[in-house]
């Protein structure tokens, strides 16, 4: 079997292993193995192929991996997604809201809503703030409550 093919298989195995680990280390080794592929295709000896693997992998681990990890993790803990992104936003009441129900318009969407406290009422046209999302129902309060 040709050396370049073995390096290519090794690169694929490293890349597949990366899917399980998610640490970006094996992916850098896969890049190093591609360096070995390049030298093998140029007809370089095995020692030069190994040297290319080590040098390319080391450079990728030292330079690319830290940048990639920082890019992937930068800011993600503070960025809410899904319904969590709705908490804190304001909406307009389209059907009067009390502790049992009502409706709000948030952008182009209309949501079922209820007030945070049973005795709280919000008439149609009032601006309310979404305090939490309970299933498909927004729990709302006074728009000035969190400001």
N, C-alpha and C positions, 0 to 999 in steps of 0.2 A: 504494500500500500504506500502511496506517495506521502512524503512528510507533510506537504501542505494540507492534504486531506485530514491527516491526524490532528494538525493544529486547528483546522476548521471544526472538527468534531469536538475538540477540547473547548474551543470558544463557545460552541453551542451548549455544551454541558455546563460551563460556567454561567452562561446567560440563563439557562433553565434553573440552575441552583439559586440564582439571584431572585427569581420569582418566589422562592420559598423563604429566603432570608430578608429581603427588602432592605438590606443594609448598604447597598451600592458597592460593596467590596468585591464580590464575585463578578459583578459587571465590569469592574476595572481589570480584573484578571482576564475576562473575555476579550477586552480590548488588547491586552498584552498578547494573548494568543493570536489575535489577528496580525499583530506585528510579526509573530513567528511565521504566519502564513505568507506575509509579504516577502520575507527573507527566503523562505523555502521556494516560492515561485520564481525568485530571481536566481535560484540555484546555489544559495549560500549553504555552507556546511552546518551540521547540527549544532555545533558550538555557537556559531553566529546566530542561529535561530533562537537558541536558549537565551543568548545575550539580548537579542531584540525583545523577547518576551519579558525578561526581567526589567529592562530599561523602560519599555513602554508601560508596563503594569505599574512600576514604581512612580513614574511621572503622573500617570492617571490617578493613582491613589493619593499622591502628595498634592496635586494641583486641582484636578477636576472634581474628585470626590468631595472635598470640603465645600467647594462652591455649590455643587449640586445638592448636598445635604442642607446647606443654609437656605438655598432657594426653595427647597421642598418644605422646610419647616418654618420659614420666616412668616410670622404673623398668623399662622393657622389657629393657635389656641384661642385668640381673641375674635375670630371671625365666625359669628354664628351662622348656621345654615338651616334650611328647612323652615319649620314654623318658629324656631327660636329666633330667626331673623325678624319676625314680626313684632316681638316683644319690644315695647317702648315706642312703637310707631303710633301715630294718631289716625283716626278714622272718623267718618261722618255717620251719624245714626240715620238709618233709613226706615226703621220701624221701632217704635218706642221700646226702650230696654228697661227691664227690671231684673230682679233676682231669678226669674224663671226663664226669661228669653228676650228676644228682640233680634234686630239685624243691623249690620254696619256695612258701609262701603269703604273698601281699602283699595285705592287705585281703581282698577277695572273690575275687581272681585267683590263679591258680596258674601259676607260671612254671617253665620248665626252667632249671637252674642248674648251674654248675660252680665249683670253687674257683679262687682266683687262682693258687695254686701247686700243682703236681702232687702233692706229698706231703701236702697239707692235707686233712683229713677232718672233716665235720660230721655228727654223728648226728641222727636224727629228733628234733624238739623243740627243737633248738638255735636260738638267735637269731643271725642273720647280718646283715651289712651289705652292701648292693649297692654295689659299687665301680665297675662300668661295665656297659653292656648291649652285648652282641656279637650283633647280629642279633636273634633271639628268645630268647637265652639270657642270663640275668643272671650276671655274674661276681661272686662273693661272697667275703667275707673275714670275719674275726672282728668281731663287732659292736662291740668296744671299740677297733678299729684307728684310727678317725678321731676319736675323742673326745678 
